[in-house]
């Protein structure tokens, strides 16, 4: 007996509307129907499951050695996807049944979900995150660790941060050199104090930050970023400081394991919706 598996392409692939570049800025606007559609084309990789299980366990009150999860993937695959999935499950917990977890996802339900992508260059990162957390931080200075702590104190929060290297470079390019340097420095301070608050204060024990590895962002845009960093030593120092602070006590997770053919599975599921098996009998 021989089997032949044929697949039905997704409608978005056939009509040319498929967008394989997901953007964290879309997360707040996803309704439940769109969230279901997104998850239907998602593959639960081993790294994604590890991230979700540990992050939701911490938000559920289980003791955790880390509140910061650094997503590292040299090919750029899976980081933003994993963040969007985390945000969807935070907003729509019942959709976890679509994911195929090996065991039930811990029942951590954040009351606050904040997301920021560095492509949103019209916003200051600490101001944007602060508004989503319910506070108006001044735009001309960075919040301290204690200010972040007071906002997050005894609350359950999920904070998703993507493409920060691009954001810092863009901030540094604004206006005169000294203006850009100040903007990037303020952003760097705001991020490092946020990391410190979640990592070091027990009052923030139910808070989770998921962030894309800045070092990998630099490697992916090495030529362009390298040119900018060589012309602005202060920016280079700011980026390194943010990266170092982010890495303190953070758990590094690779969303996609290429040794397990997970990338192939992702591409297959993004392209095809259903699998139909036809049985061909050998004569």
Secondary structure, DSSP 8 states (H G I E B T S, - for coil): -EEEEEEEE-HHHHTT-------GGGGGG--HHHHHHHHHT----HHHHHHHHHHHHHHTT---S-SEEEE--TT--SHHHHHHHHHHHHH-GGGGGGS--SS-------SEEEEEETT-TTS-HHHHHHHHTT----TTS---HHHHHHHHTT--EEEEEE-HHHHHHHHHTSSSHHHHHHHHHHHHHHHHHHHHHHHH-GGGTTEEEEEE-HHHHHHHTHHHHHHHHHH-HHHHHHHHHHHHHHHTT-EEE-S--GGGTHHHHHHHHHHEEEEEEEEE---
